[in-house]
Amino acid sequence: MTARWYRSFGLIALGGTLLGLAAPADAYLFWSRPTLAGAPASGGENGITLPMPGAQPKELEANLVWTLRAGLNVAALQCQFAPTLRTVENYNNMLHQHSGELQATYATLTAYFKRVGGKTWQNALDQYTTRTYNSFSTLQAQLIFCETAASIGQQTLEESRGHLAEIAIKRMREFRNSLIPAGDRAFAVQNARVPFDPIADPRCYNKKGKEVRCKN
């Protein structure tokens, strides 16, 4: 395993060691999570992964897996305000459990950029990696992003080795949807059941909406 491969992973190790497998989070940021799931992804859709012109199916799949890994890495950095989500532990253990598949994924991406990038392939690969990380930057949707990342991260630990691509295919669209601000469904239902009461008689309220003696 090369030093470049380690740098590309952006490994986050606590105390220099990998932690044990994380148990499912016992506390969440939503009473009822918004529905974010979408159709399976292939790795070439606009807005799901970065474009890879001329990529073959295996290279598109590698693009999808690497994008999933990048998103979980960003979550490990951005979601530490909610330790119960275990985004750091899940990410570290995902790297360990699926190291073989991730190495093969990186090798596939490297081969692609060498094939299409010519002498500047390394610079193109580095830019691809940076842009993939940056594509997961979010602030207003941080809560739902972190909770979605926690769920996906946990699933990567429950899946056997060699099947990381299957998770990426099934859940990458959901991961991308989590970057869009979304409210708690529990409150949305509550608000729908308690409609706003209109003012019965506008003469009984002043311009600031404060109740006053009704005018005759």
C-alpha positions as a printed Julia matrix, in Angstrom:
216×3 Matrix{Float64}:
   0.0    0.0     0.0
   1.7    3.21   -1.11
   2.03   6.47    0.79
   0.09   8.23   -1.99
  -2.81   5.83   -1.5
  -2.9    6.65    2.22
  -2.87  10.38    1.5
  -5.68  10.01   -0.99
  -7.83   8.31    1.61
  -7.38  11.16    4.08
  -7.42   8.57    6.88
  -8.71   9.84   10.2
  -7.25   7.66   12.94
  -8.05   8.39   16.56
  -5.0    7.83   18.75
  -3.24   6.41   15.69
  -5.3    3.24   15.72
  -8.52   2.03   14.18
 -11.39   1.74   16.59
 -13.56  -1.34   16.91
 -16.71  -1.74   14.88
 -19.22   0.92   15.83
 -22.6   -0.02   17.17
 -25.64   1.64   15.59
 -26.16   5.21   16.75
 -28.49   5.32   19.74
 -29.5    8.94   19.24
 -30.44  10.82   16.1
 -30.88  14.39   14.97
 -34.44  13.95   13.67
 -37.62  12.54   15.15
 -38.66  11.49   11.66
 -36.05  11.72    8.91
 -37.01  13.26    5.57
 -37.35  10.81    2.69
 -34.28  11.17    0.5
 -33.98   7.84   -1.32
 -33.82   7.84   -5.09
 -33.14   5.59   -8.05
 -29.91   3.58   -8.2
 -26.92   5.46   -9.61
 -24.44   4.29  -12.23
 -21.6    6.76  -11.72
 -22.15   8.93  -14.76
 -25.16  11.02  -13.75
 -24.88  14.79  -13.61
 -24.97  15.99  -10.01
 -24.19  12.56   -8.54
 -20.51  12.24   -9.42
 -18.02  14.35  -11.31
 -18.05  13.79  -15.08
 -15.55  11.29  -16.51
 -15.74  11.64  -20.3
 -15.07   8.42  -22.16
 -15.17   6.32  -19.0
 -15.94   2.62  -19.25
 -18.58   0.99  -16.98
 -15.98  -0.26  -14.5
 -14.45   3.22  -14.32
 -17.86   4.8   -13.73
 -18.43   2.35  -10.89
 -15.06   3.31   -9.43
 -16.1    6.95   -9.68
 -19.21   6.14   -7.69
 -17.36   4.22   -4.97
 -14.7    6.91   -4.61
 -17.37   9.58   -4.34
 -19.07   7.61   -1.57
 -15.77   7.31    0.28
 -15.14  11.04   -0.09
 -18.57  11.89    1.3
 -18.03   9.67    4.34
 -14.64  11.28    4.87
 -16.17  14.76    4.8
 -18.83  13.59    7.27
 -16.13  12.26    9.6
 -14.66  15.76    9.66
 -17.86  17.8     9.79
 -20.14  15.71   12.01
 -18.09  15.36   15.17
 -20.53  17.7    16.93
 -22.8   14.61   17.2
 -20.59  11.8    18.58
 -23.49   9.34   18.76
 -23.54   9.24   14.96
 -20.04   7.68   15.06
 -19.07   9.1    11.68
 -15.36   9.01   12.53
 -15.38   5.43   13.78
 -17.51   4.24   10.9
 -15.25   5.9     8.35
 -12.05   4.49    9.83
 -13.47   1.0    10.05
 -14.9    1.22    6.53
 -11.37   1.94    5.26
 -10.09  -1.1     7.12
 -12.88  -3.51    6.2
 -13.05  -2.55    2.51
  -9.38  -1.72    1.96
  -8.99  -4.21   -0.88
 -11.93  -2.84   -2.86
 -10.85   0.74   -2.24
  -7.32   0.03   -3.45
  -8.73  -1.53   -6.62
 -11.04   1.47   -7.04
  -8.16   3.92   -6.79
  -6.11   1.87   -9.25
  -9.02   1.94  -11.72
  -9.33   5.71  -11.41
  -5.58   6.14  -11.84
  -5.67   4.04  -15.0
  -8.51   6.15  -16.36
  -6.71   9.45  -15.83
  -3.51   8.03  -17.32
  -5.49   6.93  -20.36
  -7.32  10.22  -20.97
  -5.03  12.76  -19.31
  -1.72  12.15  -21.01
   1.28  13.76  -19.34
  -0.91  15.83  -17.01
  -2.85  12.83  -15.68
  -1.58  13.23  -12.1
  -2.7   16.84  -11.92
  -6.09  15.86  -13.34
  -6.45  13.08  -10.76
  -5.54  15.43   -7.92
  -8.08  17.99   -9.13
 -10.72  15.28   -9.39
 -10.07  14.23   -5.79
 -10.21  17.8    -4.48
 -13.39  18.63   -6.39
 -15.04  15.44   -5.19
 -14.34  16.4    -1.58
 -15.57  19.94   -2.12
 -18.78  18.71   -3.7
 -19.92  17.49   -0.26
 -19.52  20.88    1.41
 -22.74  21.89    3.15
 -23.82  24.12    6.0
 -27.58  24.61    5.97
 -28.18  20.89    5.42
 -25.54  19.69    7.87
 -27.94  17.85   10.17
 -29.58  15.66    7.53
 -26.23  15.18    5.76
 -24.61  13.93    8.95
 -27.44  11.6     9.81
 -27.5   10.16    6.28
 -23.73   9.69    6.34
 -24.03   7.87    9.67
 -26.6    5.5     8.23
 -24.54   4.79    5.12
 -21.35   4.42    7.14
 -22.99   1.86    9.39
 -24.21  -0.07    6.36
 -20.67  -0.28    4.96
 -19.67  -2.13    8.14
 -22.58  -4.52    7.89
 -21.8   -5.35    4.25
 -19.21  -8.03    3.51
 -15.97  -7.21    1.74
 -16.16  -6.67   -1.98
 -19.66  -5.21   -1.99
 -18.99  -1.52   -1.35
 -20.0   -0.67   -4.9
 -23.47  -2.09   -4.27
 -24.0    0.38   -1.43
 -22.74   3.25   -3.6
 -25.12   2.3    -6.39
 -28.13   2.07   -4.07
 -27.51   5.05   -1.82
 -25.44   7.67   -3.65
 -28.5    9.55   -4.86
 -29.79   9.63   -1.28
 -26.38  10.88   -0.13
 -26.51  13.72   -2.65
 -30.1   14.55   -1.7
 -28.95  14.98    1.89
 -26.99  18.07    0.84
 -30.29  19.88    0.24
 -31.83  21.44    3.39
 -34.8   19.39    4.61
 -36.95  19.69    7.71
 -38.09  17.08   10.18
 -41.14  15.23    8.87
 -42.61  15.0    12.38
 -42.89  18.77   12.58
 -44.2   18.97    9.03
 -47.08  16.66    9.98
 -47.72  18.56   13.17
 -47.86  21.85   11.32
 -50.24  20.38    8.76
 -52.65  19.34   11.51
 -52.67  22.72   13.27
 -53.69  25.3    10.66
 -53.24  28.98   11.3
 -56.3   30.66   12.84
 -57.25  33.76   10.83
 -58.23  36.91   12.64
 -61.96  36.74   13.28
 -62.47  40.5    13.22
 -59.61  42.76   12.06
 -61.12  45.67   14.0
 -60.08  43.92   17.25
 -56.33  44.09   16.43
 -53.93  46.97   15.87
 -51.37  47.2    13.08
 -48.85  45.18   15.11
 -51.29  42.3    15.54
 -51.94  42.99   19.22
 -55.48  42.52   20.49
 -57.25  45.78   21.43
 -60.78  46.89   22.3
 -62.97  46.15   19.29
 -64.23  49.14   17.39
 -67.96  49.51   16.88
